[in-house]
Amino acid sequence: MAYSEDHIALAAEYALGTLDADERSQVETMMSVDQDFTAMVQAWEYRLGVLNQMVGSVEPRPIVWENIRTAIGHAEPQAPIVLPEPPPPMPAAPDEASEPVAPVAPAAPVVDNSNVIRLSRRARRWRSLATSMTALAGALVAVIGIEIYLPDLLPERLRPKPRTQLVEVRTPASPQPPSAQYVALLQGPGGGPAFILTVDGATKNFTVRKVGASAEPGKSFELWLISDRLPRPRSLGVIGGDEFTARRVLSSYDTDVINGATYAVTVEQAGGSPDGAPHSPPVYTGKLIETVPPQGSAPSRPR
């Protein structure tokens, strides 16, 4: 059931004990017939009950009662209550033969002050509720402050439970040491490099840079790996027409085969050899030499 703001305020003030006797009787009547309203009152009592737990009973000093008795004794006597005199009786209606009676003035209109009284009670109720909520908020702030800085002052059931938090500290990975680098100058019988072959020792990726070679029309340069550990030359792919050509096909070969092999370039038909075997003698050859050794090791001798 949806309740108005007045119903909610009544429930809260009933829990606080700030209602007069008529209002408390009204709330108790509603609680006897409305279970939802009873639940709302009990919820307010649960929320505001924390205030009673935090405030202990204080017995006033005897001097307080003595001052009250003294003040009562010095109070002036109360004047007697004077009731207003009843209005004079209305004159009897005259006979038809008697003299005409002067017209009676109309009675003053009765002003309905019920709305004013209702609004005044509502304003007083909301002021009481606002004051109570302010006090509750202040008490909660005090409890939170004590819970953070002085938890030992709180009762056992209000103390925060100890929590264990696991913190994982990750150490940044150390940078990988530079891998070995190998270079081969592929040149023909007449001297002068035609291609520069660079191989990364860690990834086994290689790059071919075209230096002074020019392919014939309708022909392609193809790179080959020749090793005494392999039964035949292995194609490493066609060298493209750009300045640089990168490949990753060396990852399937052992390091000893890569470092000790001879690298050769043949002239094949456009697109490379159709059957995986060279169809012309090598025009440019070369072997790898180590230019940058791996960190922590001495450079190996070229084979």
N, C-alpha and C positions, 0 to 999 in steps of 0.2 A: 504494500500500500504506500502511496506517495504522501508524505506529510509536509505541511507548510512550515515556514520558518518559525511561526509561533509555537507549533508543536515541538520542534527540535529545541527551541529555547526553553520551553516548559520542562522537557525531559532533563536538560542540562542543569537548570536551576533546582529541580527536584533533587538531583544527585548532589548538588552543592549544599542544599538545605537553606536556600535564600528565599523561598516562597512563603507567603502568609498562609494562614489556616485554610481560607477558602480555596486558594489555588492548589494547595497540597491535596485537599479533598477532591478537587476536580481531576488532578492527575491520578490519584489512586482509583477514582471511579473509572477513568479511561483504561488503566492497567488491568482492572478486573474484567473488562469486556474485550480488550484488544491485546492479543498476545504479541503482535509485532511492536506495538508501542511499549509493552513491557520489556521486550528485548532491547529496544532503543534506550530505555532508561537504565537497564542493567549494563549496557555498553558504556554509557556515560559514567556510571559508578565505577566500572573497571578502569576507565582512562584516568578519572580524577582520583581514584583511590591511592595512586602513588604519592599524592601530596600528604596524605595521612601517614604513610609509612616513613616519610622523610622528616616529619615534624613530630617531636615528642610532646607529651603533656607537660605543662609548666604550671606549677602551683604558685598563685600570687602571694606576695609577702603579707604578713599580718598588718603592716602599716597601710596597705591599700584598703583593706576593709575598714580600718579606723577612719581614714580620710573620707570614705563614702558615708559612714555614719555621721561624721561631723558635718559634711555638706548637706545631708538630709535634715539635720537638726537646725541648721541656719537658714533653711529655705523658708521663704515667706509663705504664710497660709494661703491656700487657693481660694479665690473669690467664689462665692456661691453662683451657681448657674441660674440665670434669670431667663425664664421661658417667655416668649412673646405673648402678648394678650390676644385672645381670640377676636376675630373681626366681629363688629356689631351685627345682629340679625337683620336680614332683609325685611323691609316693610311689606305688610300684607297688601294684596292686590286691591285697589279701590273699587267701589261700586260704580256702575255706569252713570249714576246720577251725580256722583261726587265730582270734585274738581279734577281737571286733567293733571296727571303727574308729569313732572319734568323728565325728559328722556335720560336714561342712565348711560353713562359713558361706557364704551366697550372695554372689556377686560384686556389687559396687556397681553400680547402674544407670548406663549410659553416657548422659551428657547430650549432646544434639544441639545444638551451637552454630552450626549452619550458618545459621539464620535471623538470629542476632545478627551473624555475620560479613557476611551479605548486606546487612542494614540498615546496618551500619557503613560498608560500602563505598559504598552508595547515598548516605548522608548526606555522606560525604567528597566524592563526586562532585558533589553539588548545591552544597556549599559552595564547591568550586572553580569551578563554573560561575557561581554568584552573584558571587564575587569578580571573575571575568573580565568579567561583564556590567557590574558597577559601574565597573571600570576603563574599559571601552569607553564607557559613558555619560559618564564624566568627560572622556574624550578628545574625544568628540563635542561636549560643551559648550565645551571649550577651542577646538576648531576653529571652532565657530559664533561665539564671541566674537572670535577673531582675524579671521574673515571679515568681521565687522561693523566692527570698530574698526581693525584693522591688516591689511588684505588683502594688502599688499605682502610680508608675511612668509611667505605661503603659496607653495607651488610653482605654476607657471604653470597647470597643469591643474586645480588646486583653487581658483583664484581665481574669484569670482563674475563672470559675464558682465555687461557693462554693458547696462542696459536703458533704452530711451527711452520715456517715458510722456507721452502727449499729454493735456493738461488743458484742458478747454473751460470758459471763463469766460463765463457768461451775465450780461449786464447787465439788471437788471430794467427792464421796459418803463415808460416814463414815463407817468404818468396822462394820460388823454385830457382835453383842455381841455373845459370845459362848452360844450354846443351852444346855439345860439340858441333862445329860447322865444317863441312867439306866442300871443296871447290875443284872442278875439273875444267881445263881449257881444251875444248874440242877444236882441233886444227888439222889442216890437210898437209900433204907432203911439201907444199911450197912454203909452209910457215905462216904465221899470223893466225890468231884465233878467229874462228867463225862463230862459235857458240861458247857461252860460259854456263856450266852446269853447277848449281848449288844444291847441296843436300843437308837437311837438318838431322843431326844425329839422334834426337829424341823422338820426333814424330815421323822421320823417314820421308817427309815430303820433299819434293825437289822442284826447282825452278830452272827453266832454260831461258837464257837471254840471248837474243839474236844480236850478233856483233857485226860480222862482215859477210854473211852468207846471203845469197839471193836465190830463191827457187826459180826453176825454169817454168815457163808457161805449161800448164797441164800436168805438172809434177808436184810432189810433196816431199818434204824432209821427214824422215821417221827415225826415232831414237831407239837404240837397241842396247841391251845389257848382255855382255859376253863374259862367261866365267867357265873355268875348267871344272867347276862343281855342278854345272848344269849341262844336260845332254845337247842343248842347242841354244842359239841366241833367243832372248826373250824381248818381245816388243814392249817399249814403254810409251808408245803412242806417237801420233803425228805431231810435229812441231807446228804450232799455229802461225798465222801470218803476222800477228802482233809482235811487239818487241819482247814481251815476256809470255811464257807458257808454263803454267803450274800444274803439277800432277801429284797424286797420292798413291800410285800403284806400287811403290817400293815397300809398303808396309807388310807385304806377304813374303819378303825375302829376309834371310838372316843378315845380321850386321856384318859378319865376316864376308859374306858374298857381296854385299853392297860396297864395302870398303876396298875389296880386292879385285873387283870386276873392271873390265874395259868397257867404256861407253863409246858407241859408234853411231854415226849418222849416215844413212843411205838415202839415195834418191829413188823414190817409189812413184807409182802412178798416183793420180790425184785421189786423196782420201786414204792413202797408205796401202800396205800390202794386203791383198785379199785373203791370204791363207795363213798369216802369222809367221811367215818366213821371209827373210830378205831376198830381193830379186836383183840386187846390184851390189858390187863391192863397196865397202865403207869409203866415204869421201872425207870424213872428219872423225878422228878418234881422240881419246884422252882418258886419264886415270885420275881418281880423286886424291886430293891431298888435304890434310887437316890444317885448317886455318885458325880455328878457335877451339882449343881443347876444353873438355868438360872441367868444371871447377873442382880443384883438389887433385888433379892428375896432370902428369907431364904429357906434352904432345907426343903422339905416336909417330913413328917414322913412316914415311911414304913407302908403299910397296912397289 
